[in-house]
Amino acid sequence: MTKKDLATLKKILIQKKAELLNKPVSEIDDNIGDEMDMASNSAEKELYYTLVSEDKITVDAINDAIAKVEAGNYGNCECCSSKIPIERLKAIPWTRYCIRCQEESEATKR
Protein backbone atom coordinates (compact mmCIF):
# COMPACT_ATOMS: atom_id res chain seq x y z
CA MET A 1 0.00 0.00 0.00
CA THR A 2 1.41 3.37 -0.98
CA LYS A 3 1.59 6.42 1.27
CA LYS A 4 -0.98 8.07 -0.97
CA ASP A 5 -3.38 5.11 -0.51
CA LEU A 6 -2.84 5.25 3.24
CA ALA A 7 -3.51 9.00 3.37
CA THR A 8 -6.66 8.59 1.25
CA LEU A 9 -7.98 5.80 3.46
CA LYS A 10 -7.25 7.77 6.64
CA LYS A 11 -9.16 10.73 5.18
CA ILE A 12 -12.12 8.44 4.38
CA LEU A 13 -12.04 7.07 7.94
CA ILE A 14 -12.06 10.56 9.44
CA GLN A 15 -14.90 11.68 7.16
CA LYS A 16 -17.03 8.62 7.97
CA LYS A 17 -16.45 9.12 11.68
CA ALA A 18 -17.51 12.77 11.43
CA GLU A 19 -20.59 11.75 9.44
CA LEU A 20 -21.65 9.23 12.08
CA LEU A 21 -21.01 11.60 14.98
CA ASN A 22 -22.95 14.44 13.38
CA LYS A 23 -26.20 12.58 12.72
CA PRO A 24 -29.26 14.52 13.85
CA VAL A 25 -30.95 13.36 17.03
CA SER A 26 -34.32 11.72 16.45
CA GLU A 27 -37.32 13.77 17.51
CA ILE A 28 -39.88 11.28 18.71
CA ASP A 29 -42.65 12.61 20.97
CA ASP A 30 -44.31 9.94 23.12
CA ASN A 31 -47.07 12.22 24.34
CA ILE A 32 -48.89 12.84 21.07
CA GLY A 33 -51.60 10.71 19.48
CA ASP A 34 -53.56 7.60 20.28
CA GLU A 35 -52.34 4.13 21.25
CA MET A 36 -51.40 3.29 17.66
CA ASP A 37 -49.24 6.43 17.41
CA MET A 38 -47.55 5.61 20.71
CA ALA A 39 -46.88 2.02 19.57
CA SER A 40 -45.41 3.34 16.32
CA ASN A 41 -43.25 5.80 18.26
CA SER A 42 -42.03 2.98 20.49
CA ALA A 43 -41.01 0.93 17.45
CA GLU A 44 -39.27 3.96 15.95
CA LYS A 45 -37.40 4.54 19.21
CA GLU A 46 -36.25 0.94 19.32
CA LEU A 47 -35.01 1.14 15.73
CA TYR A 48 -33.29 4.46 16.45
CA TYR A 49 -31.43 3.06 19.47
CA THR A 50 -30.40 -0.02 17.49
CA LEU A 51 -29.00 2.23 14.76
CA VAL A 52 -27.21 4.39 17.32
CA SER A 53 -25.68 1.27 18.85
CA GLU A 54 -24.48 0.06 15.44
CA ASP A 55 -23.05 3.51 14.71
CA LYS A 56 -21.10 3.37 18.00
CA ILE A 57 -19.63 0.01 17.00
CA THR A 58 -18.60 1.48 13.63
CA VAL A 59 -17.10 4.60 15.25
CA ASP A 60 -15.08 2.37 17.62
CA ALA A 61 -13.84 0.33 14.64
CA ILE A 62 -12.93 3.55 12.81
CA ASN A 63 -11.00 4.80 15.85
CA ASP A 64 -9.11 1.50 15.96
CA ALA A 65 -8.31 1.77 12.24
CA ILE A 66 -7.05 5.36 12.62
CA ALA A 67 -4.84 4.25 15.52
CA LYS A 68 -3.42 1.48 13.32
CA VAL A 69 -2.68 3.97 10.54
CA GLU A 70 -0.79 6.13 13.02
CA ALA A 71 1.03 3.11 14.49
CA GLY A 72 2.01 1.89 11.03
CA ASN A 73 0.22 -1.46 11.12
CA TYR A 74 -2.98 -0.63 9.23
CA GLY A 75 -4.22 -3.05 6.60
CA ASN A 76 -3.24 -6.34 8.24
CA CYS A 77 -5.85 -8.97 9.10
CA GLU A 78 -6.24 -9.31 12.87
CA CYS A 79 -6.76 -13.04 12.51
CA CYS A 80 -4.16 -14.32 10.05
CA SER A 81 -1.92 -11.20 9.79
CA SER A 82 -2.06 -11.24 5.98
CA LYS A 83 -2.38 -8.01 4.03
CA ILE A 84 -5.99 -6.98 3.42
CA PRO A 85 -6.45 -6.15 -0.28
CA ILE A 86 -6.66 -2.41 -1.01
CA GLU A 87 -10.01 -2.94 -2.77
CA ARG A 88 -11.50 -4.30 0.47
CA LEU A 89 -10.03 -1.44 2.48
CA LYS A 90 -11.48 1.08 0.04
CA ALA A 91 -14.91 -0.53 0.42
CA ILE A 92 -14.75 -0.90 4.22
CA PRO A 93 -11.72 1.04 5.49
CA TRP A 94 -12.39 0.06 9.12
CA THR A 95 -12.45 -3.68 8.38
CA ARG A 96 -10.34 -5.83 10.68
CA TYR A 97 -10.24 -9.03 8.69
CA CYS A 98 -9.41 -10.28 5.21
CA ILE A 99 -12.33 -11.75 3.30
CA ARG A 100 -11.39 -15.36 4.11
CA CYS A 101 -11.21 -14.76 7.87
CA GLN A 102 -14.38 -12.64 7.81
CA GLU A 103 -16.29 -15.42 6.02
CA GLU A 104 -14.98 -18.03 8.47
CA SER A 105 -16.00 -15.85 11.41
CA GLU A 106 -19.51 -15.39 10.01
CA ALA A 107 -19.84 -19.10 9.26
CA THR A 108 -19.09 -20.03 12.88
CA LYS A 109 -21.71 -17.55 14.15
CA ARG A 110 -24.49 -19.32 12.25
Backbone as a printed PyTorch tensor [residue, N CA C, xyz], in Angstrom:
tensor([[[  0.8470,  -1.1680,   0.0000],
         [  0.0000,   0.0000,   0.0000],
         [  0.8970,   1.2380,   0.0000]],

        [[  0.5920,   2.1650,  -0.8690],
         [  1.4090,   3.3730,  -0.9750],
         [  1.0250,   4.3730,   0.1090]],

        [[  1.8880,   5.3600,   0.3000],
         [  1.5910,   6.4200,   1.2690],
         [  0.3510,   7.1970,   0.8530]],

        [[  0.1890,   7.3630,  -0.4570],
         [ -0.9820,   8.0740,  -0.9710],
         [ -2.2600,   7.2900,  -0.6470]],

        [[ -2.2300,   5.9590,  -0.8550],
         [ -3.3810,   5.1100,  -0.5110],
         [ -3.7000,   5.2270,   0.9780]],

        [[ -2.6770,   5.1700,   1.7940],
         [ -2.8390,   5.2520,   3.2360],
         [ -3.4610,   6.5890,   3.6450]],

        [[ -2.9730,   7.6730,   3.0630],
         [ -3.5140,   9.0050,   3.3670],
         [ -4.9710,   9.1190,   2.9240]],

        [[ -5.2830,   8.5600,   1.7560],
         [ -6.6580,   8.5920,   1.2510],
         [ -7.5830,   7.8110,   2.1660]],

        [[ -7.1580,   6.6220,   2.5750],
         [ -7.9850,   5.7990,   3.4560],
         [ -8.1600,   6.4510,   4.8270]],

        [[ -7.1200,   7.0710,   5.3520],
         [ -7.2460,   7.7690,   6.6370],
         [ -8.2520,   8.9090,   6.5090]],

        [[ -8.2150,   9.6300,   5.4070],
         [ -9.1550,  10.7310,   5.1770],
         [-10.5950,  10.1940,   5.1310]],

        [[-10.7980,   9.0610,   4.4520],
         [-12.1220,   8.4390,   4.3840],
         [-12.5960,   8.0440,   5.7810]],

        [[-11.6960,   7.4650,   6.5720],
         [-12.0410,   7.0690,   7.9410],
         [-12.4820,   8.2790,   8.7680]],

        [[-11.7380,   9.3520,   8.6760],
         [-12.0560,  10.5600,   9.4430],
         [-13.3860,  11.1510,   8.9900]],

        [[-13.6360,  11.1560,   7.6810],
         [-14.9000,  11.6840,   7.1620],
         [-16.0880,  10.8330,   7.6080]],

        [[-15.9450,   9.5140,   7.5540],
         [-17.0320,   8.6200,   7.9660],
         [-17.3150,   8.7800,   9.4520]],

        [[-16.2810,   8.9210,  10.2500],
         [-16.4530,   9.1200,  11.6850],
         [-17.2180,  10.4220,  11.9410]],

        [[-16.8290,  11.4930,  11.2700],
         [-17.5120,  12.7700,  11.4270],
         [-18.9780,  12.6630,  11.0060]],

        [[-19.2250,  11.9480,   9.9230],
         [-20.5930,  11.7510,   9.4350],
         [-21.4520,  11.0360,  10.4830]],

        [[-20.9010,   9.9810,  11.0790],
         [-21.6480,   9.2260,  12.0830],
         [-21.8710,  10.0400,  13.3580]],

        [[-20.8890,  10.8180,  13.7460],
         [-21.0110,  11.5960,  14.9790],
         [-21.8930,  12.8250,  14.8260]],

        [[-22.1420,  13.2490,  13.6040],
         [-22.9540,  14.4420,  13.3760],
         [-24.3660,  14.1350,  12.9070]],

        [[-24.8340,  12.9160,  13.0980],
         [-26.1990,  12.5760,  12.7230],
         [-27.1650,  13.3490,  13.6070]],

        [[-28.2760,  13.8060,  13.0320],
         [-29.2550,  14.5240,  13.8510],
         [-29.9260,  13.5900,  14.8490]],

        [[-30.2810,  14.1330,  15.9910],
         [-30.9550,  13.3640,  17.0280],
         [-32.4130,  13.1900,  16.6280]],

        [[-32.9240,  12.0100,  16.8060],
         [-34.3190,  11.7230,  16.4540],
         [-35.2600,  12.5120,  17.3500]],

        [[-36.3160,  13.0200,  16.7550],
         [-37.3160,  13.7730,  17.5090],
         [-38.5980,  12.9600,  17.5550]],

        [[-38.7070,  12.1220,  18.5460],
         [-39.8810,  11.2760,  18.7120],
         [-40.5910,  11.7370,  19.9710]],

        [[-41.8670,  12.1140,  19.8370],
         [-42.6540,  12.6100,  20.9680],
         [-43.6320,  11.5260,  21.3970]],

        [[-43.4520,  11.0150,  22.6100],
         [-44.3070,   9.9400,  23.1190],
         [-45.6740,  10.4260,  23.5630]],

        [[-45.8580,  11.7030,  23.7310],
         [-47.0750,  12.2160,  24.3400],
         [-48.1230,  12.6680,  23.3400]],

        [[-47.9450,  12.3750,  22.0850],
         [-48.8850,  12.8400,  21.0730],
         [-49.5470,  11.6410,  20.4070]],

        [[-50.8750,  11.7110,  20.2510],
         [-51.6010,  10.7110,  19.4820],
         [-52.2400,   9.6310,  20.3250]],

        [[-52.8580,   8.6950,  19.6250],
         [-53.5590,   7.5960,  20.2850],
         [-52.5990,   6.4310,  20.5440]],

        [[-53.1580,   5.3000,  20.9290],
         [-52.3380,   4.1310,  21.2540],
         [-51.5310,   3.6410,  20.0550]],

        [[-52.1140,   3.7150,  18.8640],
         [-51.4020,   3.2930,  17.6580],
         [-50.1870,   4.1860,  17.4070]],

        [[-50.3530,   5.5000,  17.5890],
         [-49.2400,   6.4310,  17.4130],
         [-48.1450,   6.1420,  18.4250]],

        [[-48.5440,   5.8750,  19.6660],
         [-47.5490,   5.6090,  20.7090],
         [-46.8080,   4.2980,  20.4360]],

        [[-47.5300,   3.2910,  19.9130],
         [-46.8810,   2.0200,  19.5680],
         [-45.9000,   2.2360,  18.4250]],

        [[-46.2860,   3.0220,  17.4510],
         [-45.4070,   3.3380,  16.3220],
         [-44.1680,   4.0840,  16.8090]],

        [[-44.3850,   5.0510,  17.7090],
         [-43.2510,   5.8050,  18.2630],
         [-42.3040,   4.8930,  19.0220]],

        [[-42.8530,   3.9290,  19.7390],
         [-42.0270,   2.9840,  20.4900],
         [-41.1660,   2.1540,  19.5410]],

        [[-41.7690,   1.6990,  18.4460],
         [-41.0150,   0.9320,  17.4510],
         [-39.9360,   1.7940,  16.8100]],

        [[-40.2570,   3.0510,  16.5260],
         [-39.2690,   3.9650,  15.9540],
         [-38.1150,   4.1970,  16.9230]],

        [[-38.4420,   4.3530,  18.1980],
         [-37.3970,   4.5440,  19.2110],
         [-36.4660,   3.3450,  19.2710]],

        [[-37.0550,   2.1550,  19.2550],
         [-36.2460,   0.9360,  19.3220],
         [-35.3100,   0.8500,  18.1210]],

        [[-35.8300,   1.1400,  16.9360],
         [-35.0120,   1.1360,  15.7300],
         [-33.9130,   2.1840,  15.8360]],

        [[-34.2630,   3.3720,  16.3030],
         [-33.2900,   4.4560,  16.4510],
         [-32.1470,   4.0410,  17.3790]],

        [[-32.4790,   3.4550,  18.5240],
         [-31.4280,   3.0610,  19.4690],
         [-30.5750,   1.9180,  18.9220]],

        [[-31.1720,   1.0430,  18.1430],
         [-30.3960,  -0.0150,  17.4900],
         [-29.4080,   0.5960,  16.5090]],

        [[-29.8840,   1.5630,  15.7160],
         [-29.0000,   2.2310,  14.7590],
         [-27.8880,   2.9860,  15.4690]],

        [[-28.2220,   3.6610,  16.5540],
         [-27.2150,   4.3920,  17.3170],
         [-26.1660,   3.4230,  17.8500]],

        [[-26.6040,   2.2760,  18.3320],
         [-25.6790,   1.2720,  18.8460],
         [-24.7430,   0.7690,  17.7490]],

        [[-25.3000,   0.5100,  16.5660],
         [-24.4810,   0.0570,  15.4400],
         [-23.5030,   1.1460,  15.0090]],

        [[-23.9390,   2.4030,  15.0450],
         [-23.0460,   3.5120,  14.7140],
         [-21.8930,   3.5820,  15.7050]],

        [[-22.1630,   3.3330,  16.9850],
         [-21.0980,   3.3660,  17.9970],
         [-20.0700,   2.2740,  17.7200]],

        [[-20.5420,   1.1070,  17.3360],
         [-19.6280,   0.0070,  16.9980],
         [-18.7480,   0.4150,  15.8120]],

        [[-19.3580,   1.0400,  14.8100],
         [-18.6030,   1.4790,  13.6320],
         [-17.6040,   2.5640,  14.0090]],

        [[-18.0180,   3.5300,  14.8320],
         [-17.0980,   4.5980,  15.2540],
         [-15.9220,   3.9980,  16.0240]],

        [[-16.1780,   3.0290,  16.8850],
         [-15.0850,   2.3710,  17.6200],
         [-14.1270,   1.6670,  16.6550]],

        [[-14.6790,   1.0030,  15.6380],
         [-13.8380,   0.3260,  14.6380],
         [-13.0300,   1.3430,  13.8370]],

        [[-13.6340,   2.4870,  13.5260],
         [-12.9260,   3.5530,  12.8110],
         [-11.7940,   4.0980,  13.6730]],

        [[-12.0620,   4.3210,  14.9530],
         [-11.0040,   4.7980,  15.8550],
         [ -9.8380,   3.8160,  15.9100]],

        [[-10.1630,   2.5210,  15.9560],
         [ -9.1070,   1.4960,  15.9620],
         [ -8.2990,   1.5430,  14.6630]],

        [[ -8.9930,   1.7120,  13.5350],
         [ -8.3050,   1.7690,  12.2360],
         [ -7.3940,   2.9940,  12.1520]],

        [[ -7.8700,   4.1400,  12.6250],
         [ -7.0490,   5.3600,  12.6170],
         [ -5.8080,   5.1620,  13.4860]],

        [[ -5.9840,   4.5280,  14.6350],
         [ -4.8380,   4.2530,  15.5170],
         [ -3.8280,   3.3370,  14.8220]],

        [[ -4.3130,   2.3720,  14.0540],
         [ -3.4170,   1.4760,  13.3170],
         [ -2.6640,   2.2260,  12.2210]],

        [[ -3.3570,   3.1570,  11.5550],
         [ -2.6850,   3.9730,  10.5380],
         [ -1.5310,   4.7210,  11.1980]],

        [[ -1.8090,   5.3360,  12.3350],
         [ -0.7930,   6.1310,  13.0230],
         [  0.3290,   5.2730,  13.5950]],

        [[  0.0140,   4.0260,  13.9530],
         [  1.0310,   3.1140,  14.4890],
         [  1.8160,   2.4160,  13.3830]],

        [[  1.3070,   2.5060,  12.1490],
         [  2.0090,   1.8940,  11.0310],
         [  1.6740,   0.4430,  10.7750]],

        [[  0.5870,  -0.0630,  11.3650],
         [  0.2220,  -1.4630,  11.1160],
         [ -1.1980,  -1.6080,  10.5670]],

        [[ -1.6570,  -0.6080,   9.8490],
         [ -2.9830,  -0.6310,   9.2350],
         [ -2.9680,  -1.5310,   8.0030]],

        [[ -4.0690,  -2.2460,   7.8060],
         [ -4.2160,  -3.0490,   6.6000],
         [ -3.8400,  -4.5070,   6.7540]],

        [[ -3.5550,  -4.9360,   7.9780],
         [ -3.2390,  -6.3400,   8.2380],
         [ -4.4240,  -7.0030,   8.9270]],

        [[ -4.7570,  -8.2150,   8.4940],
         [ -5.8450,  -8.9690,   9.0970],
         [ -5.5150,  -9.2800,  10.5510]],

        [[ -6.4620,  -9.0390,  11.4460],
         [ -6.2400,  -9.3050,  12.8670],
         [ -6.2350, -10.7950,  13.1910]],

        [[ -6.7010, -11.6100,  12.2680],
         [ -6.7630, -13.0430,  12.5130],
         [ -5.5260, -13.7650,  11.9700]],

        [[ -5.2510, -13.5730,  10.6840],
         [ -4.1590, -14.3240,  10.0500],
         [ -2.9290, -13.4570,   9.7460]],

        [[ -3.0150, -12.1700,  10.0020],
         [ -1.9240, -11.1970,   9.7940],
         [ -1.5730, -10.9520,   8.3260]],

        [[ -2.3500, -11.5050,   7.3970],
         [ -2.0630, -11.2390,   5.9820],
         [ -2.5170,  -9.8260,   5.6250]],

        [[ -1.9960,  -9.3320,   4.5100],
         [ -2.3850,  -8.0060,   4.0270],
         [ -3.8240,  -8.0570,   3.5190]],

        [[ -4.6250,  -7.0910,   3.9300],
         [ -5.9890,  -6.9760,   3.4250],
         [ -5.9030,  -6.2590,   2.0820]],

        [[ -6.5280,  -6.7930,   1.0350],
         [ -6.4550,  -6.1500,  -0.2810],
         [ -6.9730,  -4.7050,  -0.2420]],

        [[ -6.3110,  -3.8390,  -0.9820],
         [ -6.6560,  -2.4140,  -1.0130],
         [ -8.1090,  -2.2150,  -1.4390]],

        [[ -8.6210,  -3.0570,  -2.3280],
         [-10.0110,  -2.9430,  -2.7710],
         [-10.9710,  -3.1230,  -1.5970]],

        [[-10.6590,  -4.0700,  -0.7190],
         [-11.5050,  -4.2990,   0.4700],
         [-11.4010,  -3.1130,   1.4210]],

        [[-10.2070,  -2.5950,   1.6000],
         [-10.0260,  -1.4410,   2.4810],
         [-10.7410,  -0.2090,   1.9390]],

        [[-10.7650,  -0.0540,   0.6200],
         [-11.4810,   1.0830,   0.0380],
         [-12.9880,   0.9340,   0.2580]],

        [[-13.4810,  -0.2880,   0.2190],
         [-14.9110,  -0.5350,   0.4150],
         [-15.3080,  -0.3930,   1.8840]],

        [[-14.4830,  -0.9400,   2.7700],
         [-14.7490,  -0.8980,   4.2170],
         [-13.4270,  -0.5770,   4.9110]],

        [[-13.0500,   0.6990,   4.9730],
         [-11.7230,   1.0410,   5.4930],
         [-11.4990,   0.6860,   6.9650]],

        [[-12.5420,   0.4200,   7.7080],
         [-12.3870,   0.0580,   9.1190],
         [-12.4210,  -1.4590,   9.3300]],

        [[-12.4070,  -2.2330,   8.2380],
         [-12.4480,  -3.6790,   8.3780],
         [-11.2240,  -4.1840,   9.1420]],

        [[-11.4230,  -5.2540,   9.8790],
         [-10.3410,  -5.8260,  10.6850],
         [ -9.8070,  -7.1270,  10.0930]],

        [[-10.5760,  -7.7040,   9.1740],
         [-10.2360,  -9.0260,   8.6890],
         [-10.2010,  -9.0860,   7.1610]],

        [[ -9.3860, -10.0000,   6.6470],
         [ -9.4120, -10.2850,   5.2150],
         [-10.7250, -11.0060,   4.9180]],

        [[-11.0520, -11.1440,   3.6730],
         [-12.3340, -11.7500,   3.2960],
         [-12.4410, -13.1910,   3.8100]],

        [[-11.3590, -13.9500,   3.6720],
         [-11.3900, -15.3600,   4.1070],
         [-11.6940, -15.4770,   5.6010]],

        [[-10.9890, -14.6950,   6.4150],
         [-11.2070, -14.7590,   7.8660],
         [-12.5840, -14.2090,   8.2560]],

        [[-13.0590, -13.1870,   7.5550],
         [-14.3850, -12.6410,   7.8110],
         [-15.4570, -13.6940,   7.5190]],

        [[-15.3230, -14.3770,   6.3820],
         [-16.2910, -15.4180,   6.0170],
         [-16.2680, -16.5710,   7.0200]],

        [[-15.0770, -16.9610,   7.4750],
         [-14.9780, -18.0350,   8.4710],
         [-15.6140, -17.6170,   9.7780]],

        [[-15.4170, -16.3640,  10.1730],
         [-16.0000, -15.8520,  11.4070],
         [-17.5260, -15.8500,  11.3240]],

        [[-18.0660, -15.4100,  10.1890],
         [-19.5140, -15.3850,  10.0090],
         [-20.1020, -16.7850,   9.9450]],

        [[-19.3660, -17.7220,   9.3690],
         [-19.8440, -19.1000,   9.2590],
         [-19.9570, -19.7510,  10.6430]],

        [[-19.0360, -19.4470,  11.5430],
         [-19.0860, -20.0340,  12.8810],
         [-20.1730, -19.4090,  13.7390]],

        [[-20.6370, -18.1980,  13.3930],
         [-21.7090, -17.5450,  14.1490],
         [-23.0820, -18.0950,  13.8050]],

        [[-23.1920, -18.7930,  12.6900],
         [-24.4910, -19.3160,  12.2530],
         [-24.8840, -20.4980,  13.0270]]])
